[in-house]
């Protein structure tokens, strides 16, 4: 519910389609103690969209090399992938060696610029300004419905349909 929910939003936004079915696998590998709360720190989800396309979502909450999450959306015309974000976009090639920057250290470092931009847009909308592409209550509820299906799938080890909202 906390680790992947933003990617459920992103998937719906990228594809302009609803998720109809979810299969989730996960484990508490970095922090085994969270398993007593039925939580995981590493997960893989397979999602089916209403048009039949498949999306795969991998999450790793804690790694020794930085904050790592990715989303891939595959369809008949290609693939869209959002990979891990390095601290800097520069790599150094010297002879037979390549030096690349490591990943961002935590989730907030990755989302900080967009977090503040969205917070600003939200406040402007509260003040009556028209803000395009600001997610609404329906977006949040639909992401939550996907998350609930993923939790059931994880617990019951099966594909789970995403419940449709009554509106």
C-alpha positions in Angstrom: 0.0 0.0 0.0 2.9 2.4 0.6 5.7 1.2 -1.6 4.0 0.8 -5.0 1.0 3.0 -4.8 2.6 5.9 -6.6 3.5 3.6 -9.5 -0.1 2.5 -9.7 -0.9 6.2 -10.3 1.9 6.5 -12.8 0.8 3.4 -14.7 -2.7 4.7 -15.1 -1.5 8.1 -16.2 1.0 6.7 -18.7 -1.4 4.2 -20.3 -4.7 6.0 -19.8 -6.1 2.6 -19.0 -7.4 1.0 -15.8 -5.8 -2.0 -14.2 -8.1 -5.0 -14.1 -6.0 -7.7 -12.5 -2.9 -8.0 -10.3 -0.5 -10.8 -9.3 2.0 -9.9 -6.5 4.9 -11.6 -5.0 7.0 -10.2 -2.2 9.4 -10.9 0.7 11.0 -9.2 3.6 14.6 -9.7 2.6 16.4 -6.6 4.0 14.3 -6.2 7.1 12.9 -9.7 8.0 11.2 -8.3 11.1 8.6 -6.4 9.0 7.1 -9.8 7.9 5.4 -10.0 11.3 3.3 -7.1 10.2 2.6 -8.8 6.8 4.8 -6.3 5.1 7.5 -6.8 2.4 10.5 -4.7 1.3 11.0 -6.4 -2.0 8.1 -7.1 -4.4 7.3 -7.8 -8.0 3.8 -7.2 -9.5 2.3 -8.2 -12.8 -0.7 -6.1 -13.8 -3.1 -6.5 -16.6 -4.7 -3.4 -18.1 -8.2 -3.2 -19.6 -6.9 -3.3 -23.2 -4.9 -6.5 -22.5 -1.4 -5.0 -22.1 0.8 -6.2 -19.3 2.9 -4.1 -16.9 5.5 -5.3 -14.5 6.4 -3.4 -11.4 9.4 -4.2 -9.2 10.1 -2.6 -5.9 13.0 -2.8 -3.5 12.6 -0.7 -0.4 16.2 -1.1 0.9 19.3 -1.9 -0.9 23.0 -1.4 -0.1 23.6 0.7 -3.2 20.7 3.3 -3.0 17.0 3.7 -3.7 16.0 1.3 -6.5 12.5 1.1 -8.1 11.5 0.6 -11.7 8.4 0.3 -13.8 8.0 -1.2 -17.2 5.0 -1.1 -19.4 5.0 -3.5 -22.4 2.6 -3.4 -25.4 2.3 -4.4 -29.0 4.2 -1.4 -30.2 7.1 -1.2 -27.7 8.0 -0.8 -24.1 8.2 2.1 -21.7 10.5 1.9 -18.8 11.3 4.1 -15.8 14.5 2.9 -14.4 16.5 3.7 -11.3 17.6 7.3 -11.1 21.3 8.0 -10.5 22.5 10.9 -8.3 24.0 12.6 -11.4 23.5 12.0 -15.1 27.2 11.8 -15.8 29.4 8.7 -16.4 33.1 8.8 -16.9 34.7 6.5 -19.5 38.5 6.0 -19.2 40.2 3.2 -21.0 38.5 -0.1 -20.0 36.8 1.4 -17.0 33.4 3.2 -16.6 32.7 5.2 -13.5 29.0 5.8 -12.9 27.3 7.7 -10.1 25.4 5.6 -7.6 21.6 5.7 -7.1 19.9 8.3 -4.9 20.2 7.4 -1.3 16.4 7.4 -0.4 12.9 7.9 -1.8 12.7 11.6 -0.8 15.9 12.5 -2.7 14.3 11.0 -5.8 10.9 12.7 -5.5 11.9 16.0 -3.8 11.6 18.3 -6.9 8.3 16.9 -8.1 7.0 16.6 -4.5 7.4 20.4 -4.0 6.0 21.1 -7.5 2.9 19.1 -6.8 2.5 20.5 -3.3 2.7 24.0 -4.9 0.1 23.1 -7.5 -2.2 21.7 -4.9 -2.0 24.9 -2.8 -2.6 27.0 -5.9 -5.7 24.9 -6.7 -7.0 25.5 -3.1 -6.6 29.2 -3.8 -8.9 28.9 -6.9 -6.2 28.7 -9.6 -6.9 26.3 -12.5 -4.2 23.6 -12.3 -3.9 21.0 -15.1 -3.2 17.4 -14.5 -3.5 17.5 -10.8 -4.6 14.1 -9.5 -8.0 14.0 -7.9 -9.9 11.9 -5.4 -10.9 9.4 -8.0 -7.2 8.8 -9.0 -6.3 8.1 -5.4 -9.2 5.7 -4.9 -8.4 3.8 -8.1 -4.7 3.5 -7.0 -5.9 2.3 -3.6 -8.2 -0.3 -5.3 -5.1 -1.7 -7.2 -3.1 -1.7 -3.9 -5.9 -3.6 -2.1 -5.9 -6.2 -4.9 -2.1 -6.5 -4.7 -2.3 -7.1 -0.9 -4.9 -9.9 -1.4 -2.8 -11.4 -4.3 0.3 -11.4 -2.1 -1.5 -13.0 0.9 -3.4 -15.6 -1.1 -0.8 -16.2 -3.8 -3.1 -15.8 -6.7 -4.2 -13.4 -9.4 -6.7 -10.9 -8.0 -9.2 -8.7 -9.9 -9.2 -5.0 -9.1 -12.6 -3.9 -7.8 -14.3 -1.3 -9.9 -15.4 1.9 -8.1 -19.1 2.5 -7.9 -18.9 5.8 -9.9 
